[in-house]
Amino acid sequence: MPCTVHRALIEQKPISELVKNVLAAGLAAGLFVAGILAGMFVVSGQPEQETAVTIEPTLRRITLIADENVVQVAPDSALHQGGIRYHAMTFNGTIPGPLISVNKGDTVEITLQNQGDIIHSLNFHAAVGPSQVLSEAVRPGESKTWSFVADTPGVFMYHCDGDNLNGIWEHIASGMYGGIVVRSGDEKPVKEFYVVFGELYNTEGDGPFSGAVREIGSFDLDKFIANRPDLILTNGMAYRYIPYFGSASTMQLNNDAERFDVKAGELTRWYIVNAGPRGHVAFNFGAGIINTVDGRPLHDETWSIPPGSAAVIETVFPEKGVYFGNDHDEGRLLSGAGFAVYAK
């Protein structure tokens, strides 16, 4: 499946050379799913080595576009004949929105343009203080710009707040979320991947396996209140990276599943975001061990990521074969929360 190119714009300037007006590359063609911007790139299923990290503090100018549009959230399969399409709310046209990558100390200047028909907003978990974190309400046709300094390294979620929390549940559950990576500058160059889990509560059908669903669904408040998600999306689609379950008896899930390829024995880094908005992700690498979380040694099999949170996970896949990154809540796994990793 080809990579998705997003419309987010990033302008970056060394603070000591602002007059030069250097325009950053923004979203170049080929960025992996939600796109890693400004300092790192990952191609769908084929990550490359990290480019040199810019040490000098930089001004990052970012434009996010809020809108409502129809996206495909499940592939055509025996479970969902014809696939499932959904009335989504998005940043830059996709679920999740673009991944934003900056360095510690950078000044991040964000412009939110509302091209939709309802009020949207933005909440950045990587900042502190209402004036730094929140855009407040941005009405249709309006835009708003604000800035913060990225002081805390790690991976963080950003999302729509609806109208000052009114409707936040629907906006997040309908796809208005993404991730921001703040690099410390001393990370070891390794292969990196980015995966965002998110729940979808669909009006169409009685459940995730209710047969052929060709209608275009939308947010179901009753299912949300009851905490009954129909699908768990990984980078915007259930079963995006799961071709099938089983061997002797096979359940086909996605004939065009994307894949993550690594080399056996090499260190890999995973930016895992749980957008929720309700359930925890009991993250696990089947046949593997988590070596570190957010830079801390762990050596454990499962790490819990609450809704609205994220983790930087490092691991080594010691031998050739297929590993499986997944939510170890098996009901959520069955609803789409997993991905295959192929070690060669």
Wavefront OBJ file of the C-alpha trace (Angstrom):
o trace
v 0.000 0.000 0.000
v 1.513 3.381 -0.943
v 2.434 5.890 1.733
v 0.060 8.726 2.485
v 1.266 12.268 1.841
v -0.139 14.823 4.259
v -0.793 18.544 3.905
v 0.882 19.690 7.112
v 3.391 22.480 6.532
v 6.494 22.931 8.667
v 8.868 25.864 8.500
v 12.030 25.615 10.561
v 14.596 28.351 11.268
v 17.714 28.314 13.457
v 16.929 30.927 16.096
v 20.253 32.674 15.359
v 19.378 32.935 11.665
v 15.679 33.785 11.576
v 16.176 36.387 8.855
v 17.203 33.708 6.388
v 13.596 32.433 6.145
v 14.574 28.824 5.460
v 11.533 26.761 4.472
v 11.681 23.204 5.785
v 10.797 20.238 3.663
v 7.524 19.654 5.553
v 5.874 16.480 4.327
v 7.969 14.966 1.577
v 6.502 12.153 -0.479
v 6.941 8.707 1.023
v 6.580 9.431 4.724
v 5.278 6.525 6.723
v 1.516 6.725 7.350
v 1.310 9.616 9.793
v 4.598 11.102 8.600
v 7.648 11.860 10.736
v 8.624 15.481 10.195
v 11.738 17.591 10.627
v 14.715 15.377 11.377
v 13.642 11.765 10.795
v 11.887 9.802 8.112
v 10.331 6.370 7.995
v 9.092 4.696 4.848
v 6.094 2.393 5.077
v 7.393 -0.833 6.565
v 10.988 0.074 5.613
v 12.562 2.453 8.160
v 15.866 4.093 7.352
v 18.718 5.157 9.575
v 18.231 8.398 11.462
v 19.583 11.542 9.877
v 21.775 13.863 11.923
v 19.850 15.542 14.736
v 19.945 19.333 14.705
v 21.379 20.471 18.032
v 20.865 24.219 17.681
v 17.406 25.312 18.886
v 15.127 25.864 15.937
v 11.855 27.607 15.250
v 9.390 25.021 13.902
v 6.347 26.457 12.154
v 3.578 23.883 11.788
v 0.210 24.138 10.075
v -2.531 21.657 10.940
v -5.813 21.644 9.038
v -8.966 20.573 10.873
v -11.753 19.138 8.732
v -14.415 16.454 8.459
v -14.146 13.826 5.736
v -14.844 10.175 4.935
v -11.974 7.700 5.406
v -11.651 3.937 5.177
v -11.114 2.384 8.609
v -11.221 -1.365 7.833
v -10.068 -3.262 4.738
v -12.182 -5.391 2.458
v -12.129 -8.874 3.980
v -14.322 -11.793 4.937
v -15.048 -9.955 8.177
v -16.047 -6.695 6.498
v -16.980 -7.220 2.879
v -16.214 -4.061 0.964
v -14.450 -2.574 3.974
v -15.775 0.085 6.346
v -15.876 3.793 5.607
v -16.435 6.338 8.333
v -17.461 9.985 8.738
v -14.218 11.065 10.423
v -12.847 14.251 11.935
v -9.221 14.708 10.938
v -6.078 16.757 11.055
v -4.684 17.075 7.512
v -7.176 14.579 6.111
v -5.981 11.415 7.812
v -6.276 9.306 10.950
v -3.998 9.893 12.809
v -2.814 13.414 12.028
v 0.831 13.999 11.041
v 3.554 12.994 13.440
v 5.524 16.110 14.374
v 9.201 15.680 15.256
v 11.186 18.417 16.993
v 14.249 18.691 19.207
v 14.391 19.674 22.871
v 14.623 23.442 23.127
v 12.906 24.127 19.823
v 10.215 26.784 19.697
v 7.092 25.229 18.163
v 4.736 27.672 16.473
v 1.439 26.053 15.538
v -1.274 27.342 13.258
v -4.607 25.539 13.300
v -6.808 26.206 10.274
v -10.431 25.098 10.548
v -11.660 24.131 7.091
v -14.548 22.095 8.497
v -18.160 22.855 9.289
v -17.987 22.726 13.096
v -15.792 24.102 15.881
v -12.426 22.372 16.338
v -9.421 23.003 18.569
v -6.017 21.631 19.552
v -4.473 20.344 22.780
v -0.725 19.565 22.873
v 0.397 17.189 25.644
v 4.039 18.137 25.002
v 3.578 21.610 26.521
v 2.622 22.959 29.955
v 0.225 25.783 30.813
v -3.130 26.675 29.209
v -1.637 29.410 27.000
v 0.960 26.926 25.714
v -1.188 23.806 25.437
v -4.616 24.910 24.197
v -5.748 26.649 21.045
v -9.236 27.272 22.466
v -12.186 27.145 20.041
v -11.441 27.727 16.358
v -14.647 28.329 14.420
v -15.212 27.227 10.818
v -13.202 29.347 8.415
v -10.958 30.720 11.164
v -7.352 30.002 12.115
v -5.335 30.489 15.278
v -1.577 30.531 15.942
v 0.282 30.034 19.233
v 3.649 28.693 20.352
v 5.516 26.844 23.081
v 9.061 25.689 23.809
v 9.551 21.912 23.642
v 11.300 21.347 26.967
v 10.461 17.706 27.742
v 11.854 14.869 25.609
v 9.601 11.930 24.734
v 6.556 11.126 22.643
v 3.250 12.813 23.393
v -0.286 12.887 22.071
v -2.043 15.884 20.579
v -5.782 15.986 19.929
v -8.874 18.112 19.392
v -10.608 19.377 22.534
v -13.909 19.985 20.781
v -15.425 23.238 22.040
v -13.593 23.615 25.383
v -14.159 19.916 26.225
v -17.732 19.933 24.861
v -17.667 17.038 22.401
v -14.019 16.091 23.027
v -15.078 12.427 23.240
v -16.550 12.486 19.734
v -13.701 14.442 18.155
v -11.017 12.080 19.495
v -13.029 8.926 18.801
v -13.638 10.210 15.263
v -9.929 10.522 14.505
v -8.655 13.943 15.645
v -5.365 12.911 17.232
v -1.697 12.467 16.471
v 1.753 12.349 18.052
v 4.665 14.699 18.644
v 8.197 13.433 19.264
v 10.543 15.707 21.224
v 14.100 14.437 20.752
v 16.678 14.930 23.498
v 19.490 15.142 20.925
v 21.523 12.282 22.359
v 19.427 9.334 21.146
v 21.341 6.474 19.629
v 20.634 6.304 15.873
v 18.407 3.251 15.343
v 15.537 2.176 13.140
v 12.318 3.771 14.345
v 8.613 3.096 13.933
v 5.455 4.973 14.878
v 2.153 3.319 15.767
v -0.984 5.020 17.077
v -3.838 2.993 18.570
v -7.310 4.526 18.528
v -10.856 3.335 19.181
v -13.817 3.692 16.845
v -17.471 3.514 17.882
v -19.460 2.970 14.690
v -23.187 3.583 14.225
v -23.457 0.959 11.478
v -23.870 -2.694 12.472
v -24.254 -4.391 15.821
v -20.581 -5.003 16.400
v -17.179 -5.409 14.755
v -18.184 -8.670 13.013
v -21.766 -7.902 12.053
v -21.358 -8.962 8.438
v -21.135 -6.887 5.282
v -21.070 -3.196 6.189
v -21.138 -0.998 3.110
v -22.755 2.037 4.682
v -20.735 5.012 5.865
v -20.749 5.004 9.651
v -20.310 7.744 12.213
v -19.799 8.179 15.964
v -22.189 6.269 18.267
v -22.513 7.935 21.689
v -24.321 4.977 23.279
v -21.479 2.593 22.368
v -18.969 5.139 23.648
v -20.708 5.471 27.021
v -20.930 1.674 27.271
v -17.234 1.397 26.314
v -17.978 -0.935 23.376
v -15.643 0.045 20.526
v -16.271 -1.677 17.211
v -12.714 -1.359 15.927
v -9.277 -0.597 17.327
v -7.323 1.273 14.664
v -3.558 1.082 14.159
v -2.416 4.175 12.289
v -5.965 4.811 11.178
v -7.140 1.357 10.087
v -8.056 -1.865 11.835
v -5.921 -4.808 10.622
v -3.675 -2.447 8.613
v -0.677 -4.635 9.465
v -2.343 -8.027 10.138
v -2.726 -10.258 7.070
v -4.423 -13.127 8.895
v -4.823 -15.090 12.109
v -4.124 -18.826 12.235
v -2.290 -21.361 10.118
v -4.197 -24.662 10.131
v -7.434 -22.654 10.213
v -6.901 -19.191 8.759
v -8.943 -16.048 9.360
v -8.070 -13.685 6.515
v -7.975 -10.046 7.664
v -6.162 -7.947 5.068
v -4.907 -9.142 1.690
v -2.884 -5.943 1.293
v -1.488 -5.726 4.818
v 1.527 -3.458 5.247
v 4.493 -4.845 7.144
v 7.352 -3.802 9.386
v 10.735 -5.235 8.356
v 13.739 -5.310 10.704
v 17.052 -7.101 10.953
v 17.419 -9.819 13.549
v 19.638 -8.668 16.391
v 19.389 -4.919 15.750
v 17.992 -2.398 18.205
v 14.674 -0.823 17.187
v 12.742 2.102 18.672
v 8.935 2.300 18.680
v 6.880 5.413 19.336
v 3.579 4.017 20.608
v 0.629 6.367 21.177
v -2.677 5.314 22.719
v -5.251 7.896 21.634
v -8.040 6.004 23.405
v -10.261 7.750 24.219
v -11.279 5.059 26.750
v -9.254 1.865 26.906
v -5.726 1.021 28.050
v -3.308 -0.660 25.655
v -1.509 -3.641 27.229
v 1.347 -3.411 24.746
v 3.290 -6.587 24.055
v 5.702 -7.975 21.476
v 4.713 -11.586 20.891
v 7.924 -13.678 20.984
v 9.866 -10.604 22.145
v 10.827 -8.657 25.263
v 10.573 -4.908 25.867
v 14.086 -3.703 26.721
v 13.442 -0.070 27.668
v 10.481 2.295 28.111
v 11.157 6.040 27.840
v 14.864 5.341 28.288
v 14.472 3.252 31.455
v 15.589 -0.418 31.474
v 12.575 -2.684 31.789
v 13.064 -6.198 30.354
v 9.388 -7.072 30.636
v 6.835 -8.659 28.336
v 3.963 -6.137 28.589
v 3.669 -2.407 29.220
v 0.364 -0.641 29.932
v -0.289 2.646 28.123
v -3.386 4.514 29.384
v -5.630 6.487 27.039
v -4.145 9.844 26.136
v -0.596 8.662 26.798
v 2.385 7.343 24.853
v 5.662 5.491 25.328
v 9.042 5.202 23.643
v 9.799 1.491 23.569
v 13.068 -0.111 22.513
v 13.556 -3.774 21.743
v 15.779 -6.243 19.909
v 14.292 -9.108 17.914
v 17.000 -11.711 18.531
v 16.321 -14.219 15.775
v 14.743 -14.375 12.350
v 11.010 -14.885 12.164
v 7.683 -13.157 12.708
v 6.984 -11.196 15.899
v 3.714 -9.540 16.782
v 3.232 -6.130 18.361
v -0.221 -5.988 19.896
v -2.643 -4.983 22.589
v -2.699 -8.095 24.773
v -6.337 -7.459 25.621
v -7.472 -10.168 23.218
v -10.842 -8.564 22.523
v -9.077 -5.434 21.324
v -6.607 -7.526 19.349
v -9.519 -9.212 17.592
v -10.878 -5.731 16.817
v -7.688 -4.731 14.993
v -5.039 -3.741 17.567
v -1.903 -5.458 16.297
v 0.891 -5.488 13.726
v 3.340 -8.050 12.359
v 7.106 -7.497 12.548
v 9.276 -9.511 10.162
v 12.872 -10.054 11.320
v 15.282 -11.138 8.598
l 1 2 3 4 5 6 7 8 9 10 11 12 13 14 15 16 17 18 19 20 21 22 23 24 25 26 27 28 29 30 31 32 33 34 35 36 37 38 39 40 41 42 43 44 45 46 47 48 49 50 51 52 53 54 55 56 57 58 59 60 61 62 63 64 65 66 67 68 69 70 71 72 73 74 75 76 77 78 79 80 81 82 83 84 85 86 87 88 89 90 91 92 93 94 95 96 97 98 99 100 101 102 103 104 105 106 107 108 109 110 111 112 113 114 115 116 117 118 119 120 121 122 123 124 125 126 127 128 129 130 131 132 133 134 135 136 137 138 139 140 141 142 143 144 145 146 147 148 149 150 151 152 153 154 155 156 157 158 159 160 161 162 163 164 165 166 167 168 169 170 171 172 173 174 175 176 177 178 179 180 181 182 183 184 185 186 187 188 189 190 191 192 193 194 195 196 197 198 199 200 201 202 203 204 205 206 207 208 209 210 211 212 213 214 215 216 217 218 219 220 221 222 223 224 225 226 227 228 229 230 231 232 233 234 235 236 237 238 239 240 241 242 243 244 245 246 247 248 249 250 251 252 253 254 255 256 257 258 259 260 261 262 263 264 265 266 267 268 269 270 271 272 273 274 275 276 277 278 279 280 281 282 283 284 285 286 287 288 289 290 291 292 293 294 295 296 297 298 299 300 301 302 303 304 305 306 307 308 309 310 311 312 313 314 315 316 317 318 319 320 321 322 323 324 325 326 327 328 329 330 331 332 333 334 335 336 337 338 339 340 341 342 343 344
